[in-house]
Amino acid sequence: MKRNLKKSRKIVFFFPSFASSEATAPLGILAVATPLLRAGFEVVLIDSTITPNFKQRVLTEVQDALCLGISLVTGPMIRETVEIAKAIKAWNPDFPIILGGWHPSLLPKQTLEAPYLDYIVRGQGEDSLLELIQHIASGSAPDFVAGIGFKRDGRMIMTPERPLRQLVEMPPKAYHIADFDAYERTCGRRWAMYTSSLACPFNCAYCTNAGVYGRKWNALPAEQFVEETVDLSRRYALEMLWIVDDNFLVDLDRARAIAEGLVRANSHYRWSIQATTNLTSRLSTEDLKLLRRAGLHQVCQGAESGSPTVLKAMQKSWQDVESIYESAARCLEAGIRPSFNIIFAFPGEGRKERRETINFMMDMCRRLPGTEFWTNIFTPYPGSPIFDKTEKLGIEVPKSLEEWADFFPRYTRLPWLDGAEHKRLQVTRDYLRIAFDRIPIAADKRGTITRLAQKCISFPARWRLDRDIYKFPVELWVNNKLKKYTAMKPAVDAKRLANTPAEAAC
């Protein structure tokens, strides 16, 4: 069935569910929407997290639209992407579907091989997507649009890479198209993400950042950060901003200037950042107290392991365990919550190294109460330095877009971590979750009895972790029963959302 939609100026964006209780507006789509709106296009955003009947809503909206754009990262988001794309192609095989985001940027050819996709956008998508959609609207060939891929006569055509633009040159995000009321109903808080810098000067073996942005850090000036975030928080009554920069503290003078500017502006929102432990630990207590007065309440850091052997394998020679303790201690002294990520089962980690990491986590939480940890199982993502070694490591890489849906830390099984060993580590992670308090983004909906009950089971959980004993995990059974009375756990790990590049495609 062919339909003439060339005169339509309506663009539908679909964002597949990434997190339930910790959801907010998808920053990548807000970024690419602005150039389209300025060019006179109408933009409709459908986020499956806040749209119960999202499939029918998409099918209804595309009836008079020009095309559909979908943004995603590697993992379970692909499942809903495939579902929507197939449904649209069943309705109209000729309706254009564009895929953008982290995954197609890193695996463009394999992604475009999917028969239900027509175009992909790679890397920064603001300019590429606008030019592509203008060609779709006019019916002209997009051969000279940089940074895209498309199909013609059964062949895949990849145009040249589009040079990265400095963040300061990029247009503001279209926050006004987001339904913050709906996100608040789901999450219990009004919050949003904001990008103030791109890239990271380090090249950790597991990180995909260099695969898209290289290692050339660039950032917005402090004055722009202050002006935009204060306006954003007041305009949409946001209580919190998650600054999703890969490494916020690369320029310490800029961080100080931002804090001073926010204090002068009498800002009232809370904010959290991501930074490496070596940069956080070089901040003085006075610096951190200034940042705290400016509203900073959390610093998320990639500790990744408590084993020097594993840290070296991760290409983190610039980080040592002592700097992690120093970072946490200084943050807590300033009233800022230190959060650390841990990656278990990285190549080279055995029982001994894993035990070192668990002991390190337990010691940190006891010596420095208020420190929190979030754990993952190693997953070799496309674009990371270690991804090229997957065959040598014996890891079978998915051969199609659909297979990547199950390529995610929660489900990952590795040649050296399978069967009973995989189950044991998952149980260990479950105990680490309940042994010490962690504060999610979503509002805490637990009642007093639930809080007290979970506090009680934290003590036997610590006993088990100290002794590495996990048989008959009655505490986990109790915790699962308690969780039925609250809705705090995200459908997919929201910590991954923080690593979604704000400017990567649509």
N, C-alpha and C positions, 0 to 999 in steps of 0.2 A: 504494500500500500504506500503510494507516494503522496506526500502533501506538500503544498507550497507554503513554507513558513518564512520565506525570505524577508517578508515585510514585518515579521514579529520583532519586537525589541525586548522581549521578556526572556530572561535567563534564570533558570531554576538551578539552585545549588542544593545538593544533598550531602549531609554530614552523617556518616554511619556511627552508631553508638560506640563511644569509647569508655565512658564512665557513667554510672547512674547517679549515685548520691553526691558525686563531686564534679558534676558537669557545669560547664559554662560555655560561652560563645566560642566557636572555632576561629582562632586568630588568623589562620591561613586564608579562610574564605573572606573574612572581614578585610584582609589586605588586598585581595584581588578584586573585591567588589567596588572599591572606590574609583579606579579608572573607568570601569564599566558605567557606573552611575554618572560620572562626569561626561561620558560620551553619549549620554542620553538613553542608556539601556535601563530597563526595569529589572530589579533583582529580587528574587524570592528565595529565602533560606529555609530549608526544612532539616531539622536536627532530629534524628530518630529518638534521641534520649528524652526529648520533651514533647514528642508527637506520637501518641499511642498508635494511631492508625497511619503511620508514616508511609507505608507502601501505597495505600489508596490515595493519600494526599499527594504524593509525587505523581502518580498516574493521572490525577485530576489536573494538577498544575501544568504538566507538560503538554496538555491538549492544545494549548494556544501559545506554546513557547518556541523559542528558536533552537535551544539545545539544553542539555543537562550537564552540569559540572559536579564532580565528586572529588572530595579530598580525603586522603587517608595515609596512615603509616602502616608499616608491616605488622601483620598479626590479625586478630579477630575482626577488625573493622572490615576486612576484605569480604567476610561472609555476607553481610548486608549489602555491600557494594555489588557483589555478583547477583544477589537476589533481585535488587532493583534494576540492574542493567538488563538482565534476562527478561524481566517483566515488561520493560519498555520495548525491547526488541520484538517481543511477542505481539505487542500492540502495533508497532510500526518499525519494521527493520531498517528504515532509512533515517530514523530520528538520530541526530548526532549526540554521542555521549563522549564526554571529555574527562579523563582521569588525571588528577594532579596530586601533588603532595610528596612526602618523603619516599614512599615505595616506588612509584613510577620514575622518580628522579634518579634513583639508584639502580633500578632494573628496567630500563625503558623498553628494550626489545622484547624481553619475555612478557612484560605487562601488556604491550600492544598486541601480542600474539592472541590474546583472548578474543574470540570471535564476536563478542558483544560490545567491544570498545572500538571507537573510531579514531580518537585522538588522545595523545598524552601531552602534558606540559611538564617540562623539566626545570628544576632550579627555581629561581625567583620567577614568579608567574605574573606579576602585575602587567608588564608590557607584553609578554608573549601571549597571555590569554586574551587580552584586549584585541591585539592584532589578529589572532586566530578567529575570534568571534566576528570581527568585522569582515573577514574573508568568508566565513560561513554565511553571514547575512547578505553579502553581495553575490554569493555563488562563485567566487573566484578561487583560484588555486592558492594554497598557503605555502608554496615552496620556499618563499623567501622570508618566512617568519622564523626567526631564530629561536631555538630552545623548545621545539615541539617535535612530535612524531605523528605520522598518520599513514593511512593505507590507501593505495591506489592500484587497481587492477591486480589485486592479490599480492602486491609487494608492500613492504614496509619502508617508509622513507623517514630518515632522521635528519633534521636540519642542523646546521652548526650550533654549537653551544652559544648561549647568550652571555656576554660578559656580566659579571656581578656588579651591581650598582651599590654605592655606599648607602648605608641605612639613612643617612641624613637627606639623601636625594629622593627617598621613597615617599609616596603620598600617605596621608594619615589613614588609619583603619576606619572602616565604616561601622563603628560600634552601634550606630542608630538602627541598623537592620536587625540587631539581636533582641530577642524577647527576654530581657533580664527578669521580668516578673515570673515567667515560666521556669527559668533556671532556679530562681529563689524558691519556688514551690517544691522543686525537686531536691535541691541541695540544703535548703534551710538558711542559706547565706546569699547575700548579693556580692558577687566578686567577679573579677575578670582577669584576663592575662594581658600582659603588656611586654613589648620587646624594646629594649634600649640599646642592645649591642648584638652583633653577630660574630660567630666563629670563636675559636679558642686557640691560644698559641701552643697548647700541648697536643700530643698525638697518642692518646691512650689506645691500646691495642683493640679494645672492644667498642670504641666510639665511632659513630658514623658521621660525625660532624664534618670532618675533613673531606669526606666523599662528596659533599655538596658545596661547602663554603671554603674549603682549603683551611689554612691556619692563620689567615690574615684578619685579625680582630679589628672591627670598626664599630663606632658607637655614636649615638646621639649626644650632643653637648648637654651639659648639666642643666642649662637654662630651659632647653626644650623639654627635657624629662620632667622638670618641675611644673612647667606650664601645662603640659598635656595631661599629666597624671592627676594633678589637682582638679583641672577642669573635668576630666573623665569621672573622677570619683564623685564630684558634686553634681554633675549633669545627670548621672544615672543612679545616684544614691548608693554608691558601692562602698562597702565597709572594708574590702580587702582587694589588693592587687597582687598577683603572682608575676613577678618579673622573670620571664622565662629565658633570659640570656643564658648562654652556656657557661659563661664565666664573668660575672658582673664586676669582680674586683680587679680586673687586669690593670686598670688605671685608678690607683688609690686616690689621687688628687681629684679625679672626677667624682668618685664616690663621696668624698668629703664635701665637695661643692654641691652635690645633689642633696645631701643631708642638711647642709646649711640653708639651701634654698627652700626646702620643705618646711623647715622650722620658721623661716621668715614668712612663708606663705600661710602659716598656721594650718597646715594640712591635718586632716583628721582620719585619714584612711591608714590601715595597717598594710604592710607589704612584706613579701618574702623574696629571697634571692637564691640563686645557685652560684657557687664559687668553689674553686679548688681549695683544699685544706692549707696548702703552702701559702696562698695569698691571704686567706682568712687569719692564719696564725701570725702574720706580720702586722696586722692591725693592732694598734695600741688599745688599751682599755678605754682611753679617752675617745679614740675614734669610734669604737663600738658604742659607747654611751651616747655619742652625738647621733649616730645612726639610729639608736633606740629612741631618742627624743624625736627623731624625724618619722617615727612610726615603724621602723624595721622590727619585726618580731620573730623572724626565723631565717636561718642560713642553712640551705640544703647543700651538703657537700658529698663528694664521691670518695668515701674512705675505701670502699671496695673490698678490702681484706685486712686482716690483722697479721698476716704472714709476710715477712720481708721477701721470702722466696716468690710468692705469688705476685706481690707488688712489682717485683723486678720483671716477671714474665708479662705483666700487663703494660710494660713500658712506662711505669710510674717511678722511675729512679729519682725524680725530684721530690717524691713524697716519702716520709717515714712515719712510723707509728707515733713517735714523740710529738710530731707537729699536729697530729690529730687530737691528742690529749690537750695540747696547748690551745688549739683552736676552740675546742669545746669549753675549756675552763674560762677563757676570755669572754666568749659569748655569754655564758651563764652569769659571769660577774657583771656584765652589762645589762642583764635582763633579757637577752635574746636567746631563743630556743635553737640549739644546734641539732640538726637532723643529718644523719649519715646514711648513705646507700651502701649496701654490701652485695657483692656478686659471688655466689657460691659456685663451685665446680668449674672454675676457670681451668683450662689445660695446665697441668702441673700441680694442681691442688689434690692432695691425697687426704687420708684420714688425719694425719699429723697436722697438716696446714689448716685443715678445716677446724680442727680442735683449737688451734692457735687463734683463729678468728673468733670462734665462739667465746673462748676465755677472754679475749680482748673486749668483746661487746659486753659481756657480763661485768667485767672490771670497770669499764667506762660508765655503765649505768649505775653501778654502786658507788663509785668514787665521785661521780659527777651527776647527781640526780637531776633529771630534766633533760638529759641527753636522750635522743631517740634514734632508732635504727629501722630502716626499711630494707628488706632483702629480696633478691632475685636469684634465679638460676641462670648461669651463663647461656647466652644465646648469640651465636655469630651472625650479626645482622649484615646485610649487604652494605658495602661502602666502608666497613671497618677494616683496619689493617689486618686483623686476623682472619677475615673472611676468605682471603685467598688461600688460606691453609686448611680449609674445611675438608678437602679431599684427603689430604695427608693425615688429618686427625680422625678420619673415618666417619665424618658426618655426611649424611645424605641430604643434599640441598634440594628443596622443592623445585620441581621442573615446570610448574605452571603457576599462574596467579592464584588460582583457587587453593592450591596446596599450601600456600603461605599463610592461610588463615589459622592454621594450627601451629605455626612457627612462633612460639611465644613462651616467655619464661615459665608461666604456670604449667605448661604442658610439655616443655622440652625434655626429651630423653636423649642422653648422650652415650656414645660407646662406652665411656668410663662411668656413666651414671644411669643405670637402667635397673629394672626389676626392683629387688629388695633395697638396693642402695638408693635408688630414686625415691622410693616410698619413705625410707628412713630420713632422708634430707627434708622431704616435704613435712614430715611430722616434726622434725627439729625446727623448721621455720614456723610452724604453727605454734609451737611452745614459745619461741622467741617473741611472737606477736602478743602473747598474753602475759609474759613474764614481767614486762615493764610497760608503762603507759605510752601510747602514741596518740598524737592529736591529729585527726584528719581535718580536711578542709570543711567537710559538711558539718552542720550543726550537730552537736551531741544530743541525741534524743533518748539516751538511756535514763531510766528512772533511778531513784535512790537505791532500791533493792538490787537492781541489776548491777549498778556500780559497785555496791558492797560485795556482791557475789563474785564479780570478776576480780575484785581486789583480793578476795580470799583465795581464789584458785591461782593467783599469780605466785604465791609462795611455794606451793608444791611444783609449779612449773619451773621455778628457779632451781629447786633441788634437783629435778630431773636433768636440767641443762648442765649443772655443775658436774653431775656424775655420768652424763651421757646414757641415761636409762629412759627408754620410751615405750616399754611394753605396757599393755593395758592402759591406754591414754584416756583415763576417765575424765581428766580435766578438760580435754578437748571436746568430749561428748557434752559436758556441762556447758561449756562455752557456746557450742553450736545451738544448744537449746535456748540459751539466753539471747543469742543473736536473732532468734525468730521474733523477738519482741521489739527489735530495733531494726532500722534499715541503714546501716552505716557502711557496709562493704561495697565498693564499686564493682560493677559488672566486669570491668577490665581494669588492670592496675593503672590508677590515675597518675602515678609517678612517670609513666611513659609519656603521658600527655605533655609533661613539662619539656620533654626533649623533642617535641614536634616542631620543626622549623617554621617560624611564623611567616616567613616569606616564601616558603617552598611551594610553588605552583598553586593550583586552586584547591 
